[in-house]
């Protein structure tokens, strides 16, 4: 594979890779927040109704 500076595809590929990494980080962050939120809700409902909700 020959990398030449006059071909912008390598640069485009790199920026796409960076976007993919950022998207994955955002998804992971959202996932952590969502799981924490569900856990807190379950705990809250468990305290109120004194029974286990499996979401």
Secondary structure, 3 states (H helix, E strand, C coil): CCCCCCCCHHHHHHHHHHHHHHHHHHHHHHHHHHHHHHHHHHHHHHHHHCCCCCC
